[in-house]
Amino acid sequence: MEQHFKDAFALVETQGMVPAIYAADAMLKAANVELAGYENVGSTLVTIIVRGDVAACQASAEAGAAAAAPVGKLTAHNGMPRP
């Protein structure tokens, strides 16, 4: 994966794949971001990672958290400006 350090990243972590898919869908539709990948940590924790500009990543993280919470357990969400 090619990294662009001028970009920001947004992360949403859920328990289970179903809320993670809901979060990824909402994140990609909410702002101009691209899917950087996902990490399956352990047996149930799934982290969705998107990248884009700072404002888009912040909006994307909020939208992903709002979409995942009613479907399953939301563990964490965060936007990281220019890591």
PyMOL Python script that loads the backbone (N, CA, C, O; Angstrom):
from pymol import cmd

cmd.read_pdbstr("""\
ATOM      1  N   MET A   1       0.843  -1.169   0.000  1.00  0.00           N
ATOM      2  CA  MET A   1       0.000   0.000   0.000  1.00  0.00           C
ATOM      3  C   MET A   1       0.893   1.238   0.000  1.00  0.00           C
ATOM      4  O   MET A   1       1.764   1.388   0.856  1.00  0.00           O
ATOM      5  N   GLU A   2       0.668   2.102  -0.952  1.00  0.00           N
ATOM      6  CA  GLU A   2       1.417   3.350  -1.048  1.00  0.00           C
ATOM      7  C   GLU A   2       0.846   4.355  -0.067  1.00  0.00           C
ATOM      8  O   GLU A   2      -0.368   4.557  -0.024  1.00  0.00           O
ATOM      9  N   GLN A   3       1.694   4.984   0.716  1.00  0.00           N
ATOM     10  CA  GLN A   3       1.218   5.930   1.714  1.00  0.00           C
ATOM     11  C   GLN A   3       1.516   7.354   1.271  1.00  0.00           C
ATOM     12  O   GLN A   3       2.601   7.658   0.774  1.00  0.00           O
ATOM     13  N   HIS A   4       0.533   8.210   1.463  1.00  0.00           N
ATOM     14  CA  HIS A   4       0.673   9.622   1.171  1.00  0.00           C
ATOM     15  C   HIS A   4       0.615  10.352   2.504  1.00  0.00           C
ATOM     16  O   HIS A   4      -0.453  10.434   3.110  1.00  0.00           O
ATOM     17  N   PHE A   5       1.724  10.877   2.968  1.00  0.00           N
ATOM     18  CA  PHE A   5       1.769  11.481   4.286  1.00  0.00           C
ATOM     19  C   PHE A   5       1.121  12.853   4.339  1.00  0.00           C
ATOM     20  O   PHE A   5       1.001  13.430   5.419  1.00  0.00           O
ATOM     21  N   LYS A   6       0.702  13.388   3.206  1.00  0.00           N
ATOM     22  CA  LYS A   6      -0.051  14.631   3.236  1.00  0.00           C
ATOM     23  C   LYS A   6      -1.522  14.361   3.530  1.00  0.00           C
ATOM     24  O   LYS A   6      -2.267  15.280   3.869  1.00  0.00           O
ATOM     25  N   ASP A   7      -1.942  13.106   3.402  1.00  0.00           N
ATOM     26  CA  ASP A   7      -3.326  12.730   3.644  1.00  0.00           C
ATOM     27  C   ASP A   7      -3.577  12.490   5.124  1.00  0.00           C
ATOM     28  O   ASP A   7      -2.652  12.315   5.917  1.00  0.00           O
ATOM     29  N   ALA A   8      -4.841  12.487   5.465  1.00  0.00           N
ATOM     30  CA  ALA A   8      -5.268  12.118   6.807  1.00  0.00           C
ATOM     31  C   ALA A   8      -5.880  10.723   6.737  1.00  0.00           C
ATOM     32  O   ALA A   8      -6.216  10.237   5.657  1.00  0.00           O
ATOM     33  N   PHE A   9      -6.019  10.089   7.885  1.00  0.00           N
ATOM     34  CA  PHE A   9      -6.628   8.778   7.964  1.00  0.00           C
ATOM     35  C   PHE A   9      -7.803   8.817   8.922  1.00  0.00           C
ATOM     36  O   PHE A   9      -7.801   9.586   9.883  1.00  0.00           O
ATOM     37  N   ALA A  10      -8.799   7.999   8.666  1.00  0.00           N
ATOM     38  CA  ALA A  10      -9.925   7.831   9.579  1.00  0.00           C
ATOM     39  C   ALA A  10     -10.061   6.346   9.866  1.00  0.00           C
ATOM     40  O   ALA A  10      -9.951   5.513   8.966  1.00  0.00           O
ATOM     41  N   LEU A  11     -10.300   6.026  11.130  1.00  0.00           N
ATOM     42  CA  LEU A  11     -10.426   4.635  11.563  1.00  0.00           C
ATOM     43  C   LEU A  11     -11.745   4.446  12.305  1.00  0.00           C
ATOM     44  O   LEU A  11     -12.137   5.281  13.120  1.00  0.00           O
ATOM     45  N   VAL A  12     -12.417   3.345  12.013  1.00  0.00           N
ATOM     46  CA  VAL A  12     -13.604   2.942  12.761  1.00  0.00           C
ATOM     47  C   VAL A  12     -13.408   1.475  13.119  1.00  0.00           C
ATOM     48  O   VAL A  12     -13.165   0.642  12.245  1.00  0.00           O
ATOM     49  N   GLU A  13     -13.515   1.163  14.409  1.00  0.00           N
ATOM     50  CA  GLU A  13     -13.324  -0.207  14.881  1.00  0.00           C
ATOM     51  C   GLU A  13     -14.632  -0.732  15.462  1.00  0.00           C
ATOM     52  O   GLU A  13     -15.278  -0.063  16.269  1.00  0.00           O
ATOM     53  N   THR A  14     -15.013  -1.929  15.045  1.00  0.00           N
ATOM     54  CA  THR A  14     -16.255  -2.546  15.501  1.00  0.00           C
ATOM     55  C   THR A  14     -15.992  -3.971  15.945  1.00  0.00           C
ATOM     56  O   THR A  14     -14.931  -4.538  15.685  1.00  0.00           O
ATOM     57  N   GLN A  15     -16.975  -4.535  16.619  1.00  0.00           N
ATOM     58  CA  GLN A  15     -16.935  -5.962  16.917  1.00  0.00           C
ATOM     59  C   GLN A  15     -17.790  -6.658  15.878  1.00  0.00           C
ATOM     60  O   GLN A  15     -19.010  -6.496  15.862  1.00  0.00           O
ATOM     61  N   GLY A  16     -17.163  -7.425  15.019  1.00  0.00           N
ATOM     62  CA  GLY A  16     -17.872  -8.150  13.982  1.00  0.00           C
ATOM     63  C   GLY A  16     -17.749  -7.495  12.626  1.00  0.00           C
ATOM     64  O   GLY A  16     -17.457  -6.305  12.510  1.00  0.00           O
ATOM     65  N   MET A  17     -17.979  -8.298  11.599  1.00  0.00           N
ATOM     66  CA  MET A  17     -17.826  -7.822  10.230  1.00  0.00           C
ATOM     67  C   MET A  17     -19.050  -7.039   9.743  1.00  0.00           C
ATOM     68  O   MET A  17     -18.901  -6.116   8.942  1.00  0.00           O
ATOM     69  N   VAL A  18     -20.244  -7.381  10.203  1.00  0.00           N
ATOM     70  CA  VAL A  18     -21.448  -6.706   9.709  1.00  0.00           C
ATOM     71  C   VAL A  18     -21.451  -5.216  10.042  1.00  0.00           C
ATOM     72  O   VAL A  18     -21.657  -4.409   9.137  1.00  0.00           O
ATOM     73  N   PRO A  19     -21.231  -4.806  11.307  1.00  0.00           N
ATOM     74  CA  PRO A  19     -21.170  -3.356  11.545  1.00  0.00           C
ATOM     75  C   PRO A  19     -19.992  -2.691  10.840  1.00  0.00           C
ATOM     76  O   PRO A  19     -20.064  -1.507  10.513  1.00  0.00           O
ATOM     77  N   ALA A  20     -18.919  -3.423  10.602  1.00  0.00           N
ATOM     78  CA  ALA A  20     -17.773  -2.863   9.882  1.00  0.00           C
ATOM     79  C   ALA A  20     -18.136  -2.564   8.430  1.00  0.00           C
ATOM     80  O   ALA A  20     -17.699  -1.556   7.876  1.00  0.00           O
ATOM     81  N   ILE A  21     -18.925  -3.425   7.820  1.00  0.00           N
ATOM     82  CA  ILE A  21     -19.354  -3.191   6.444  1.00  0.00           C
ATOM     83  C   ILE A  21     -20.297  -1.995   6.384  1.00  0.00           C
ATOM     84  O   ILE A  21     -20.201  -1.181   5.466  1.00  0.00           O
ATOM     85  N   TYR A  22     -21.207  -1.878   7.349  1.00  0.00           N
ATOM     86  CA  TYR A  22     -22.077  -0.704   7.414  1.00  0.00           C
ATOM     87  C   TYR A  22     -21.245   0.564   7.579  1.00  0.00           C
ATOM     88  O   TYR A  22     -21.517   1.575   6.932  1.00  0.00           O
ATOM     89  N   ALA A  23     -20.240   0.513   8.436  1.00  0.00           N
ATOM     90  CA  ALA A  23     -19.384   1.676   8.661  1.00  0.00           C
ATOM     91  C   ALA A  23     -18.616   2.041   7.397  1.00  0.00           C
ATOM     92  O   ALA A  23     -18.552   3.216   7.035  1.00  0.00           O
ATOM     93  N   ALA A  24     -18.035   1.060   6.722  1.00  0.00           N
ATOM     94  CA  ALA A  24     -17.270   1.325   5.505  1.00  0.00           C
ATOM     95  C   ALA A  24     -18.153   1.941   4.430  1.00  0.00           C
ATOM     96  O   ALA A  24     -17.739   2.873   3.741  1.00  0.00           O
ATOM     97  N   ASP A  25     -19.363   1.425   4.287  1.00  0.00           N
ATOM     98  CA  ASP A  25     -20.295   1.962   3.302  1.00  0.00           C
ATOM     99  C   ASP A  25     -20.617   3.425   3.602  1.00  0.00           C
ATOM    100  O   ASP A  25     -20.578   4.268   2.706  1.00  0.00           O
ATOM    101  N   ALA A  26     -20.932   3.724   4.848  1.00  0.00           N
ATOM    102  CA  ALA A  26     -21.263   5.094   5.227  1.00  0.00           C
ATOM    103  C   ALA A  26     -20.054   6.016   5.089  1.00  0.00           C
ATOM    104  O   ALA A  26     -20.196   7.163   4.665  1.00  0.00           O
ATOM    105  N   MET A  27     -18.873   5.526   5.443  1.00  0.00           N
ATOM    106  CA  MET A  27     -17.668   6.339   5.364  1.00  0.00           C
ATOM    107  C   MET A  27     -17.360   6.742   3.923  1.00  0.00           C
ATOM    108  O   MET A  27     -17.005   7.890   3.657  1.00  0.00           O
ATOM    109  N   LEU A  28     -17.497   5.801   3.003  1.00  0.00           N
ATOM    110  CA  LEU A  28     -17.174   6.085   1.609  1.00  0.00           C
ATOM    111  C   LEU A  28     -18.220   6.965   0.936  1.00  0.00           C
ATOM    112  O   LEU A  28     -17.908   7.704   0.003  1.00  0.00           O
ATOM    113  N   LYS A  29     -19.466   6.885   1.412  1.00  0.00           N
ATOM    114  CA  LYS A  29     -20.522   7.708   0.827  1.00  0.00           C
ATOM    115  C   LYS A  29     -20.583   9.109   1.432  1.00  0.00           C
ATOM    116  O   LYS A  29     -21.099  10.030   0.799  1.00  0.00           O
ATOM    117  N   ALA A  30     -20.065   9.282   2.643  1.00  0.00           N
ATOM    118  CA  ALA A  30     -20.191  10.556   3.350  1.00  0.00           C
ATOM    119  C   ALA A  30     -19.222  11.618   2.856  1.00  0.00           C
ATOM    120  O   ALA A  30     -19.538  12.807   2.902  1.00  0.00           O
ATOM    121  N   ALA A  31     -18.062  11.218   2.390  1.00  0.00           N
ATOM    122  CA  ALA A  31     -17.037  12.201   2.031  1.00  0.00           C
ATOM    123  C   ALA A  31     -16.158  11.655   0.915  1.00  0.00           C
ATOM    124  O   ALA A  31     -16.237  10.479   0.558  1.00  0.00           O
ATOM    125  N   ASN A  32     -15.328  12.524   0.377  1.00  0.00           N
ATOM    126  CA  ASN A  32     -14.423  12.139  -0.695  1.00  0.00           C
ATOM    127  C   ASN A  32     -13.173  11.474  -0.099  1.00  0.00           C
ATOM    128  O   ASN A  32     -12.118  12.098   0.022  1.00  0.00           O
ATOM    129  N   VAL A  33     -13.318  10.198   0.269  1.00  0.00           N
ATOM    130  CA  VAL A  33     -12.217   9.417   0.826  1.00  0.00           C
ATOM    131  C   VAL A  33     -12.105   8.119   0.042  1.00  0.00           C
ATOM    132  O   VAL A  33     -13.027   7.731  -0.676  1.00  0.00           O
ATOM    133  N   GLU A  34     -10.967   7.456   0.187  1.00  0.00           N
ATOM    134  CA  GLU A  34     -10.798   6.156  -0.454  1.00  0.00           C
ATOM    135  C   GLU A  34     -10.451   5.124   0.605  1.00  0.00           C
ATOM    136  O   GLU A  34      -9.810   5.432   1.610  1.00  0.00           O
ATOM    137  N   LEU A  35     -10.880   3.907   0.363  1.00  0.00           N
ATOM    138  CA  LEU A  35     -10.637   2.822   1.300  1.00  0.00           C
ATOM    139  C   LEU A  35      -9.167   2.426   1.240  1.00  0.00           C
ATOM    140  O   LEU A  35      -8.676   2.000   0.194  1.00  0.00           O
ATOM    141  N   ALA A  36      -8.474   2.566   2.349  1.00  0.00           N
ATOM    142  CA  ALA A  36      -7.069   2.190   2.422  1.00  0.00           C
ATOM    143  C   ALA A  36      -6.922   0.725   2.806  1.00  0.00           C
ATOM    144  O   ALA A  36      -5.909   0.100   2.491  1.00  0.00           O
ATOM    145  N   GLY A  37      -7.925   0.172   3.483  1.00  0.00           N
ATOM    146  CA  GLY A  37      -7.882  -1.233   3.864  1.00  0.00           C
ATOM    147  C   GLY A  37      -8.681  -1.495   5.109  1.00  0.00           C
ATOM    148  O   GLY A  37      -9.379  -0.624   5.627  1.00  0.00           O
ATOM    149  N   TYR A  38      -8.564  -2.718   5.577  1.00  0.00           N
ATOM    150  CA  TYR A  38      -9.189  -3.087   6.840  1.00  0.00           C
ATOM    151  C   TYR A  38      -8.293  -4.087   7.541  1.00  0.00           C
ATOM    152  O   TYR A  38      -7.520  -4.802   6.904  1.00  0.00           O
ATOM    153  N   GLU A  39      -8.402  -4.128   8.844  1.00  0.00           N
ATOM    154  CA  GLU A  39      -7.616  -5.051   9.658  1.00  0.00           C
ATOM    155  C   GLU A  39      -8.569  -5.872  10.504  1.00  0.00           C
ATOM    156  O   GLU A  39      -9.453  -5.326  11.165  1.00  0.00           O
ATOM    157  N   ASN A  40      -8.391  -7.168  10.484  1.00  0.00           N
ATOM    158  CA  ASN A  40      -9.177  -8.064  11.317  1.00  0.00           C
ATOM    159  C   ASN A  40      -8.303  -8.454  12.501  1.00  0.00           C
ATOM    160  O   ASN A  40      -7.418  -9.301  12.377  1.00  0.00           O
ATOM    161  N   VAL A  41      -8.554  -7.838  13.637  1.00  0.00           N
ATOM    162  CA  VAL A  41      -7.725  -8.036  14.824  1.00  0.00           C
ATOM    163  C   VAL A  41      -8.390  -9.077  15.713  1.00  0.00           C
ATOM    164  O   VAL A  41      -9.504  -8.870  16.195  1.00  0.00           O
ATOM    165  N   GLY A  42      -7.721 -10.172  15.924  1.00  0.00           N
ATOM    166  CA  GLY A  42      -8.301 -11.219  16.751  1.00  0.00           C
ATOM    167  C   GLY A  42      -9.479 -11.867  16.058  1.00  0.00           C
ATOM    168  O   GLY A  42      -9.531 -11.940  14.830  1.00  0.00           O
ATOM    169  N   SER A  43     -10.418 -12.335  16.849  1.00  0.00           N
ATOM    170  CA  SER A  43     -11.538 -13.054  16.259  1.00  0.00           C
ATOM    171  C   SER A  43     -12.719 -12.162  15.941  1.00  0.00           C
ATOM    172  O   SER A  43     -13.539 -12.519  15.094  1.00  0.00           O
ATOM    173  N   THR A  44     -12.838 -10.999  16.597  1.00  0.00           N
ATOM    174  CA  THR A  44     -14.028 -10.193  16.370  1.00  0.00           C
ATOM    175  C   THR A  44     -13.770  -8.732  16.028  1.00  0.00           C
ATOM    176  O   THR A  44     -14.645  -8.105  15.430  1.00  0.00           O
ATOM    177  N   LEU A  45     -12.646  -8.164  16.362  1.00  0.00           N
ATOM    178  CA  LEU A  45     -12.422  -6.735  16.124  1.00  0.00           C
ATOM    179  C   LEU A  45     -12.016  -6.480  14.673  1.00  0.00           C
ATOM    180  O   LEU A  45     -11.083  -7.095  14.158  1.00  0.00           O
ATOM    181  N   VAL A  46     -12.729  -5.568  14.029  1.00  0.00           N
ATOM    182  CA  VAL A  46     -12.456  -5.206  12.642  1.00  0.00           C
ATOM    183  C   VAL A  46     -12.277  -3.693  12.584  1.00  0.00           C
ATOM    184  O   VAL A  46     -13.121  -2.947  13.082  1.00  0.00           O
ATOM    185  N   THR A  47     -11.181  -3.236  11.977  1.00  0.00           N
ATOM    186  CA  THR A  47     -10.902  -1.812  11.837  1.00  0.00           C
ATOM    187  C   THR A  47     -10.936  -1.437  10.367  1.00  0.00           C
ATOM    188  O   THR A  47     -10.218  -2.021   9.555  1.00  0.00           O
ATOM    189  N   ILE A  48     -11.769  -0.465  10.023  1.00  0.00           N
ATOM    190  CA  ILE A  48     -11.855   0.066   8.664  1.00  0.00           C
ATOM    191  C   ILE A  48     -10.986   1.314   8.599  1.00  0.00           C
ATOM    192  O   ILE A  48     -11.068   2.175   9.475  1.00  0.00           O
ATOM    193  N   ILE A  49     -10.150   1.418   7.562  1.00  0.00           N
ATOM    194  CA  ILE A  49      -9.219   2.534   7.418  1.00  0.00           C
ATOM    195  C   ILE A  49      -9.473   3.212   6.073  1.00  0.00           C
ATOM    196  O   ILE A  49      -9.434   2.566   5.026  1.00  0.00           O
ATOM    197  N   VAL A  50      -9.735   4.516   6.110  1.00  0.00           N
ATOM    198  CA  VAL A  50      -9.890   5.301   4.884  1.00  0.00           C
ATOM    199  C   VAL A  50      -8.915   6.459   4.928  1.00  0.00           C
ATOM    200  O   VAL A  50      -8.433   6.833   5.997  1.00  0.00           O
ATOM    201  N   ARG A  51      -8.621   7.036   3.755  1.00  0.00           N
ATOM    202  CA  ARG A  51      -7.736   8.192   3.708  1.00  0.00           C
ATOM    203  C   ARG A  51      -8.288   9.238   2.750  1.00  0.00           C
ATOM    204  O   ARG A  51      -9.020   8.934   1.808  1.00  0.00           O
ATOM    205  N   GLY A  52      -7.915  10.469   3.025  1.00  0.00           N
ATOM    206  CA  GLY A  52      -8.362  11.612   2.235  1.00  0.00           C
ATOM    207  C   GLY A  52      -7.863  12.871   2.902  1.00  0.00           C
ATOM    208  O   GLY A  52      -6.899  12.831   3.667  1.00  0.00           O
ATOM    209  N   ASP A  53      -8.511  13.996   2.619  1.00  0.00           N
ATOM    210  CA  ASP A  53      -8.079  15.209   3.306  1.00  0.00           C
ATOM    211  C   ASP A  53      -8.645  15.234   4.728  1.00  0.00           C
ATOM    212  O   ASP A  53      -9.478  14.399   5.082  1.00  0.00           O
ATOM    213  N   VAL A  54      -8.199  16.179   5.527  1.00  0.00           N
ATOM    214  CA  VAL A  54      -8.503  16.190   6.959  1.00  0.00           C
ATOM    215  C   VAL A  54     -10.003  16.307   7.224  1.00  0.00           C
ATOM    216  O   VAL A  54     -10.550  15.532   8.007  1.00  0.00           O
ATOM    217  N   ALA A  55     -10.665  17.251   6.592  1.00  0.00           N
ATOM    218  CA  ALA A  55     -12.097  17.448   6.833  1.00  0.00           C
ATOM    219  C   ALA A  55     -12.910  16.247   6.372  1.00  0.00           C
ATOM    220  O   ALA A  55     -13.872  15.854   7.031  1.00  0.00           O
ATOM    221  N   ALA A  56     -12.527  15.669   5.246  1.00  0.00           N
ATOM    222  CA  ALA A  56     -13.246  14.499   4.736  1.00  0.00           C
ATOM    223  C   ALA A  56     -13.086  13.308   5.676  1.00  0.00           C
ATOM    224  O   ALA A  56     -14.035  12.552   5.885  1.00  0.00           O
ATOM    225  N   CYS A  57     -11.912  13.138   6.234  1.00  0.00           N
ATOM    226  CA  CYS A  57     -11.689  12.018   7.153  1.00  0.00           C
ATOM    227  C   CYS A  57     -12.453  12.203   8.455  1.00  0.00           C
ATOM    228  O   CYS A  57     -12.986  11.236   9.000  1.00  0.00           O
ATOM    229  N   GLN A  58     -12.514  13.421   8.956  1.00  0.00           N
ATOM    230  CA  GLN A  58     -13.285  13.671  10.173  1.00  0.00           C
ATOM    231  C   GLN A  58     -14.763  13.368   9.935  1.00  0.00           C
ATOM    232  O   GLN A  58     -15.401  12.705  10.753  1.00  0.00           O
ATOM    233  N   ALA A  59     -15.312  13.854   8.814  1.00  0.00           N
ATOM    234  CA  ALA A  59     -16.714  13.597   8.487  1.00  0.00           C
ATOM    235  C   ALA A  59     -16.952  12.112   8.254  1.00  0.00           C
ATOM    236  O   ALA A  59     -17.991  11.576   8.639  1.00  0.00           O
ATOM    237  N   SER A  60     -16.001  11.461   7.633  1.00  0.00           N
ATOM    238  CA  SER A  60     -16.114  10.035   7.350  1.00  0.00           C
ATOM    239  C   SER A  60     -16.129   9.202   8.627  1.00  0.00           C
ATOM    240  O   SER A  60     -16.904   8.253   8.740  1.00  0.00           O
ATOM    241  N   ALA A  61     -15.281   9.550   9.583  1.00  0.00           N
ATOM    242  CA  ALA A  61     -15.232   8.814  10.852  1.00  0.00           C
ATOM    243  C   ALA A  61     -16.542   8.974  11.621  1.00  0.00           C
ATOM    244  O   ALA A  61     -17.040   8.011  12.204  1.00  0.00           O
ATOM    245  N   GLU A  62     -17.094  10.169  11.624  1.00  0.00           N
ATOM    246  CA  GLU A  62     -18.370  10.401  12.316  1.00  0.00           C
ATOM    247  C   GLU A  62     -19.503   9.631  11.642  1.00  0.00           C
ATOM    248  O   GLU A  62     -20.341   9.036  12.320  1.00  0.00           O
ATOM    249  N   ALA A  63     -19.531   9.642  10.319  1.00  0.00           N
ATOM    250  CA  ALA A  63     -20.591   8.930   9.594  1.00  0.00           C
ATOM    251  C   ALA A  63     -20.472   7.423   9.786  1.00  0.00           C
ATOM    252  O   ALA A  63     -21.480   6.735   9.948  1.00  0.00           O
ATOM    253  N   GLY A  64     -19.253   6.912   9.769  1.00  0.00           N
ATOM    254  CA  GLY A  64     -19.055   5.480   9.976  1.00  0.00           C
ATOM    255  C   GLY A  64     -19.460   5.042  11.367  1.00  0.00           C
ATOM    256  O   GLY A  64     -20.053   3.977  11.537  1.00  0.00           O
ATOM    257  N   ALA A  65     -19.145   5.852  12.360  1.00  0.00           N
ATOM    258  CA  ALA A  65     -19.523   5.531  13.739  1.00  0.00           C
ATOM    259  C   ALA A  65     -21.037   5.559  13.901  1.00  0.00           C
ATOM    260  O   ALA A  65     -21.609   4.698  14.570  1.00  0.00           O
ATOM    261  N   ALA A  66     -21.689   6.548  13.287  1.00  0.00           N
ATOM    262  CA  ALA A  66     -23.146   6.649  13.388  1.00  0.00           C
ATOM    263  C   ALA A  66     -23.839   5.486  12.696  1.00  0.00           C
ATOM    264  O   ALA A  66     -24.900   5.049  13.141  1.00  0.00           O
ATOM    265  N   ALA A  67     -23.261   4.978  11.617  1.00  0.00           N
ATOM    266  CA  ALA A  67     -23.873   3.864  10.893  1.00  0.00           C
ATOM    267  C   ALA A  67     -23.647   2.532  11.589  1.00  0.00           C
ATOM    268  O   ALA A  67     -24.516   1.661  11.548  1.00  0.00           O
ATOM    269  N   ALA A  68     -22.500   2.358  12.224  1.00  0.00           N
ATOM    270  CA  ALA A  68     -22.162   1.072  12.831  1.00  0.00           C
ATOM    271  C   ALA A  68     -22.806   0.873  14.193  1.00  0.00           C
ATOM    272  O   ALA A  68     -23.110  -0.262  14.563  1.00  0.00           O
ATOM    273  N   ALA A  69     -23.020   1.929  14.941  1.00  0.00           N
ATOM    274  CA  ALA A  69     -23.521   1.812  16.312  1.00  0.00           C
ATOM    275  C   ALA A  69     -24.880   1.126  16.425  1.00  0.00           C
ATOM    276  O   ALA A  69     -25.043   0.291  17.314  1.00  0.00           O
ATOM    277  N   PRO A  70     -25.865   1.429  15.579  1.00  0.00           N
ATOM    278  CA  PRO A  70     -27.159   0.751  15.732  1.00  0.00           C
ATOM    279  C   PRO A  70     -27.139  -0.723  15.306  1.00  0.00           C
ATOM    280  O   PRO A  70     -27.994  -1.501  15.730  1.00  0.00           O
ATOM    281  N   VAL A  71     -26.181  -1.101  14.483  1.00  0.00           N
ATOM    282  CA  VAL A  71     -26.141  -2.459  13.931  1.00  0.00           C
ATOM    283  C   VAL A  71     -25.406  -3.421  14.855  1.00  0.00           C
ATOM    284  O   VAL A  71     -25.794  -4.582  14.982  1.00  0.00           O
ATOM    285  N   GLY A  72     -24.350  -2.943  15.497  1.00  0.00           N
ATOM    286  CA  GLY A  72     -23.532  -3.795  16.359  1.00  0.00           C
ATOM    287  C   GLY A  72     -22.772  -2.934  17.337  1.00  0.00           C
ATOM    288  O   GLY A  72     -23.131  -1.780  17.573  1.00  0.00           O
ATOM    289  N   LYS A  73     -21.724  -3.491  17.904  1.00  0.00           N
ATOM    290  CA  LYS A  73     -20.956  -2.755  18.899  1.00  0.00           C
ATOM    291  C   LYS A  73     -19.836  -1.966  18.233  1.00  0.00           C
ATOM    292  O   LYS A  73     -18.980  -2.524  17.547  1.00  0.00           O
ATOM    293  N   LEU A  74     -19.865  -0.661  18.451  1.00  0.00           N
ATOM    294  CA  LEU A  74     -18.816   0.235  17.994  1.00  0.00           C
ATOM    295  C   LEU A  74     -17.767   0.316  19.086  1.00  0.00           C
ATOM    296  O   LEU A  74     -18.084   0.683  20.217  1.00  0.00           O
ATOM    297  N   THR A  75     -16.529  -0.016  18.773  1.00  0.00           N
ATOM    298  CA  THR A  75     -15.457   0.004  19.755  1.00  0.00           C
ATOM    299  C   THR A  75     -14.762   1.361  19.806  1.00  0.00           C
ATOM    300  O   THR A  75     -14.522   1.896  20.888  1.00  0.00           O
ATOM    301  N   ALA A  76     -14.439   1.916  18.644  1.00  0.00           N
ATOM    302  CA  ALA A  76     -13.730   3.197  18.611  1.00  0.00           C
ATOM    303  C   ALA A  76     -13.860   3.818  17.235  1.00  0.00           C
ATOM    304  O   ALA A  76     -14.121   3.123  16.253  1.00  0.00           O
ATOM    305  N   HIS A  77     -13.679   5.131  17.166  1.00  0.00           N
ATOM    306  CA  HIS A  77     -13.554   5.839  15.890  1.00  0.00           C
ATOM    307  C   HIS A  77     -12.635   7.038  16.096  1.00  0.00           C
ATOM    308  O   HIS A  77     -12.634   7.667  17.154  1.00  0.00           O
ATOM    309  N   ASN A  78     -11.856   7.338  15.065  1.00  0.00           N
ATOM    310  CA  ASN A  78     -10.871   8.403  15.203  1.00  0.00           C
ATOM    311  C   ASN A  78     -10.462   8.900  13.832  1.00  0.00           C
ATOM    312  O   ASN A  78     -10.382   8.122  12.882  1.00  0.00           O
ATOM    313  N   GLY A  79     -10.200  10.199  13.724  1.00  0.00           N
ATOM    314  CA  GLY A  79      -9.607  10.785  12.543  1.00  0.00           C
ATOM    315  C   GLY A  79      -8.205  11.258  12.887  1.00  0.00           C
ATOM    316  O   GLY A  79      -8.009  11.926  13.902  1.00  0.00           O
ATOM    317  N   MET A  80      -7.241  10.924  12.064  1.00  0.00           N
ATOM    318  CA  MET A  80      -5.851  11.318  12.341  1.00  0.00           C
ATOM    319  C   MET A  80      -5.376  12.253  11.231  1.00  0.00           C
ATOM    320  O   MET A  80      -5.126  11.804  10.112  1.00  0.00           O
ATOM    321  N   PRO A  81      -5.249  13.551  11.527  1.00  0.00           N
ATOM    322  CA  PRO A  81      -4.796  14.484  10.504  1.00  0.00           C
ATOM    323  C   PRO A  81      -3.305  14.363  10.240  1.00  0.00           C
ATOM    324  O   PRO A  81      -2.486  14.499  11.149  1.00  0.00           O
ATOM    325  N   ARG A  82      -2.977  14.116   9.028  1.00  0.00           N
ATOM    326  CA  ARG A  82      -1.585  14.068   8.529  1.00  0.00           C
ATOM    327  C   ARG A  82      -0.624  13.348   9.458  1.00  0.00           C
ATOM    328  O   ARG A  82       0.236  13.982  10.069  1.00  0.00           O
ATOM    329  N   PRO A  83      -0.758  12.026   9.574  1.00  0.00           N
ATOM    330  CA  PRO A  83       0.122  11.269  10.494  1.00  0.00           C
ATOM    331  C   PRO A  83       1.570  11.273  10.038  1.00  0.00           C
ATOM    332  O   PRO A  83       2.427  10.686  10.698  1.00  0.00           O
TER     333      PRO A  83
END
""", "prot")
cmd.dss("prot")
cmd.show_as("cartoon", "prot")
cmd.util.cbc("prot")
cmd.orient("prot")
